Structure formats: structure tokens, C-alpha cells
Amino acid sequence: MNSAPRPILDSKGLRPETRLVHAGISRTPFGENAEALFLTQSFVYDTAESCEARFAGEEPGYIYSRFSNPTVAMFEARMCAVEGAEAARATATGMAAVTASLLCLLKAGDHVVAARALFGSCRYVIEELLPRFGIQSTLVEGTDLAAWKAAVRPETKVFFLESPTNPTLEIIDIAAVAKLARLAGARLVVDNVLATPLLQSPFELGADIVVYSATKHIDGGGRCLGGVILASEKFVAEHLHTFLRQTGPALSPFNAWVLLKGIETLSLRVERMQASAVKLADFLAGEKKIAKVLYPFRDDHPQVKLAKAQMKGGGTLVSFEVPGGKTAAFRFANALRLIRISNNLGDAKSLVTHPATTTHQRFTPEARAGMGIGDGLLRLSVGLEHPDDLAEDLARGLKAI
Ligand SMILES: *Cc1c(COP(=O)(O)O)cnc(C)c1O
């Protein structure tokens, strides 16, 4: 038994902004205001009988922090409330969340269908890792519903996608793919990192499992790695619980504590970063030197209607293409003074990434082209700086190409 803490506040009826601050808190008898950090590996018992009962699941309480920990449980309870999920389990990284959510329910002979435009490590898991264990996978053009349908086999057990996609910010119709998954008898797993829990609710669109890298917007300060898997109580009980306990991708209580404080300001940060992203997308689109701007809520985005139907906002990333390939993209990035070159996103500090030579380096140029990732493509993660300072910095980059 995982002994969940008793949240002192019923967050039902509270709005997401309030849940981000209050949901899931369980206090010690000291009555501390801020969430307590339980940096302990194990727990002690008053008697051997009590220890026996706890191991048998007959007595509530913690056993060992690989299984559960009060600080980690507060983070899980808060994520549950924010996402509107039945259950949540935290993991050490976003990739641990992706890998565990897939491996815990698949076995040799099963088949997975996934959208081609995935975070690089997710592609590795689907394309290379799973087949090593006899789990076949088919990659499809995520925006092509007929392709999802055509890829289904009798042994298809999972559909996997992220939307918006990284780094090209394509939008996949989650409700339509969820319907096809249901028809195929498969579960739909959605990697909701780019949208954050505030801008898109995959469960409302029919997803069965939602995963996050908490490393991104949820931390928001670029400090800790973390991940979370949200699903039904039944899924956790039947598949995930034992898998996580026995294989050990547990989130550190310290990182859970940092993430609990980070998430308190998520709505303020996402709102501000998104407002700046909209401004900067418009700024870049107005520049003759920019070949293409990708932002889901701009009228020139090929799927703007779908984006507006399934998302509450266009998000905090802007991707754009400079003419002149890698040379021009590097000149642009090297000329920036404020926006730093990094592969992270969702940070308070604005960051620029050249996907072709970093996150998607291991793909062939043809495979990258298939994902819409040209050598001139740059991904901008918009932070909390004043948008005018960011625009001035981008102008520096433009001048250099
Ligand atoms: C960052 C990221 C991940 C992996 O998260 P980590 O915390 O770095 O392991 C997975 N999917 C997407 C879309 C991401 O952006």
C-alpha cells in the first residue's frame, strides 16, 4: 500500500491557480506553513508488529522512499489536483515517466503506434529500446489521422504522442487520436510538457495517461529534474505501482520539495512567458530576414483552428527558421547576449536551441527533414525577461546573419 498523505484541504471546486498553491499539502504536528522536506530514505516503526502490518499493507504509513515519501506524495497529490487526474506517481525525470508508463504495461509481442515528431529521447525509447524487448513500433505522421488508423494491428496496445510537438510546434488532434485508440483497444499516452497542465487537458480530450517532464515549466527555475505520470487509480494499481516500486526511478524528496515551490508560481510564469512569446512571434514574423515563424496561435500556423480548439493558449515556445542553414543559425545564436544557448525549455531565463545539432543530432538529415527540422531552425523558449529586451536581443541575432 502506498500511504497517501491526507491533504488538509479539499481542492474540489477550487480554480487551477489556487490548486497550484494549496492542493496536496499535508502538515506535520508542528503546523508548518511551507511544505516540509522529508529527506529520509526509510521510516521507523514503534513495534515489529507495526512493521509487519505496514509491509502487509494493513497499516497506513511510509516504508521506504523508493516506494513513497511524504514530500513526494505532496507533489503527486498537487499534480493530481491540478490535472484533474485520479492518481499520480512522480519519477526522477520526464524520461523516467515516459519509459515507466510504457514499460509497465507492454510485453513482448505487443505493438505501439507513435507520432514521428517526438522529443528525441522518446523516439529512442519507441524506436530502439522497445523493439529490443520484442515490442514492435510504428511511427506515423501525427497530424494524419488515416495514418494512425492504418498502423493499427491486432496486438496494438499503446498510442503515444506529444502536442504541440517539439521543436516544430505541430498540433495533433488529441480527441480524434483518442477515438482511434479506443477503437483499436489501445491506451493513449500523451506527453503534455509543452502545453503545461494549464493550457491543455489531455484527459478531457480522451487520453488515458498523461506524462510530464517537471524539469521544464513545473520547476520553472532550471534547477531540478523530475517527472510525473497521471492516470486512473486502476492503471496505477494494476500496472504502475509495482513497476515503480521494484525498478526504482523514484523522484528525490529534495527535488519534489523544489518542484512543490516551483509549481506555486506556474500560472503567473506561463501567463507572462506566453504573452511575451506571442509578442516575439509577431516581431519575428515582421522581419524580412526570417523565413518562417511557427507559433500555434498565429493565424499563419497551418493548424491554428485545431490549436485554438484544444488549447487555452499557444504556449511559451516560438520556433523560427533563418535562411542560410546552420551557418546563419549559429551566427544568430552566437550574437545573442541575453538569450542563452541551451537545450532546456520552460525556464525563467530565455533559451535558444538549434535542434538539428543538439536534441535531434542523432537523426539523419533526411529523418530530420521528415520532422520539419531544417538546419536553419531555431527554438526559442521564452522566459520572464521584459519582452522588449528579448526583442532587442533577437534583433542582434538578425543583424549577425
Ligand atoms: C524534456 C522533455 C522530456 C524529458 O524530460 P526530462 O525531465 O529531461 O527527462 C520529454 N518530453 C518532452 C516533450 C520534453 O520536452
The ligand as an SDF file (V2000), in Angstrom:
LIG
                    3D

 15 15  0  0  0  0  0  0  0  0999 V2000
   12.2750   17.4900  -21.6610 C   0  0  0  0  0  0  0  0  0  0  0  0
   11.2530   16.6270  -22.2640 C   0  0  0  0  0  0  0  0  0  0  0  0
   11.1770   15.2710  -21.9270 C   0  0  0  0  0  0  0  0  0  0  0  0
   12.1620   14.6010  -20.9980 C   0  0  0  0  0  0  0  0  0  0  0  0
   12.2190   15.1630  -19.7380 O   0  0  0  0  0  0  0  0  0  0  0  0
   13.4990   15.0450  -18.7470 P   0  0  0  0  0  0  0  0  0  0  0  0
   12.9970   15.6030  -17.4690 O   0  0  0  0  0  0  0  0  0  0  0  0
   14.6020   15.8360  -19.3700 O   0  0  0  0  0  0  0  0  0  0  0  0
   13.8310   13.5910  -18.6740 O   0  0  0  0  0  0  0  0  0  0  0  0
   10.1820   14.5200  -22.5210 C   0  0  0  0  0  0  0  0  0  0  0  0
    9.3120   15.0620  -23.3950 N   0  0  0  0  0  0  0  0  0  0  0  0
    9.3580   16.3630  -23.7300 C   0  0  0  0  0  0  0  0  0  0  0  0
    8.3720   16.8940  -24.6960 C   0  0  0  0  0  0  0  0  0  0  0  0
   10.3230   17.1910  -23.1780 C   0  0  0  0  0  0  0  0  0  0  0  0
   10.3720   18.4860  -23.5260 O   0  0  0  0  0  0  0  0  0  0  0  0
  1  2  1  0
  2  3  1  0
  2 14  2  0
  3  4  1  0
  3 10  2  0
  4  5  1  0
  5  6  1  0
  6  7  2  0
  6  8  1  0
  6  9  1  0
 10 11  1  0
 11 12  2  0
 12 13  1  0
 12 14  1  0
 14 15  1  0
M  END
$$$$
